Amino acid sequence: MPLHDARAAALLAWVNSTKVCTDPLDELSQLQDCGVFIRIIHKIHRSEEGESVLEQPLPERINFIRGFLQKHCKHKSAAENLVSAQKLLEGEELALAKVAVLLLYHTSMSYQSPGDWNEFDYKTQVELASILKFVLDNEESLNENLETFLQRKAPPPSSSTSGSSSEEHSPLLSLPHKREVRFLELQKIASSSSGANNELPGPPSSPMGDVMRTPQFQLRRLKKQLAAERENRDELEVELAENRKLITEKEAQITMMQQRIDRLALLNEKQAADELEPKEMEELREKNESLMVRLHEALKQCQDLKTEKGQMDRKINQLSEENGDLSFKLREIASHLVQLQEALNELSEEHNAALAQSQEKQGQLESELRAALQEKKCSEEKVEILQGKISLLEDQLAKLGDCSTQEKGEVMGDILKLEELKQEVSSLAAKGAELQATVLHLEEEKQRREAALQSECGRFEEEKQQLGSLVASLQSSLAESHRAREKLEQDLRAREAGESQ
């Protein structure tokens, strides 16, 4: 089954956006030599082996890429099971697309912000957002589902999806008071975690930005950063243990040399007492001086190592404290994100229920209004017919006004018939007035409900903005955590550079 054209084009657009190629790529098959993937890893992920691997044969390049993916995927066996080395050697487009998807996901999760995607057109962003959302939702089953996703067309939107997409513009009739209280609580929580007030954010700038602002994405990014911090801490602890071992070895060497110097000093004293030859004494003095020089050098080296050890101990303690604070803050932010997600879910459920109730009531009002208008129309038609009959009878009675008494008696029935028609007309007119009042009442009720609908729509949008403000606060905390992580990395690189010198 061929690849889905739109998704393949979106992946190529992302690869071209990294600007590691001299000329833009037109087809996935142009990635067959894996050089573009290695340049992406070298540029974005700062891999020190990238340049040298480009000079290696294709199998070594593929092993480097699969090793990188295996290290940075959530599950260590994902790269081995998901990306086949043989299919990459054969240049299969599906395998190349899988590598592009994993690099896109890791780059988005680790480095890029929502604003970085504005260079893509809307259609490309929609496809990239669908790919990123699919990986988020299927992390545990990528091996089974990714191939199907890359080959098939997107399914039609389900009722739940269409409902959620229309939530942003759908009105709400009524919201319980308890939800307003929850907004205040969540806002207080977000303020305490960020330590600063944030202005209300604007509307989402892009589909990719929408996905990256979701609590699910933010929580996954926080967990990934926390795992990286723990790995950095473990590496520092291993390095500290190695330095402590080296210091112990140096101290043992110094002790041995001190013992040798002591023995030579005793020997020197003994030989001086035995009045040794001047030549032998000179040799001993030279040897003693040489040993003393070596001893001073060893003592200086040991002192330098002790000083460095003390600095490293203090640095490790500081990093451990910072890492502990960062871990606590990340857990707190993750908890807040879960609370926000629950609030959003509750808002959606209440909105759908209120909307359904509103639509049902609106339909009932419109049905009653149509029935009343129909009945009013029928009454008006009856009145017109009866008024026509009355006019006809009145004309006939006027013509018979000069007739004999007998003839007048004969038409008395028509006169009574005429009176009955007038009464019926009066009755129908009264009923028409009543129906008119009913129609006016129904129209007023309809207008009132529409006004309430608009009012609740405004309230719902306001509360959505409040949720956006809370998410912005948590994103500020995330940025602070990211800066702390970068500081730890800079300190580690500076210390490594100092040791190499």
JOTAUR-V307025 format. One record per run of one state. SS is the DSSP state (A for helix, B for strand, O for the rest). FROM is the first residue (numbers start at 1). TO is the last residue. If there is no record, write none. Layout:
BEGIN
SS&FROM&TO + SS&FROM&TO
END
This chain:
BEGIN
O&1&4 + A&5&17 + O&18&27 + A&28&31 + O&32&34 + A&35&44 + O&45&49 + A&50&53 + O&54&57 + A&58&72 + O&73&77 + A&78&82 + O&83&84 + A&85&89 + O&90&92 + A&93&110 + O&111&113 + A&114&117 + O&118&121 + A&122&137 + O&138&138 + A&139&151 + O&152&158 + A&159&165 + O&166&176 + A&177&194 + O&195&206 + A&207&212 + O&213&214 + A&215&273 + O&274&277 + A&278&402 + O&403&404 + A&405&410 + O&411&411 + A&412&500 + O&501&501
END
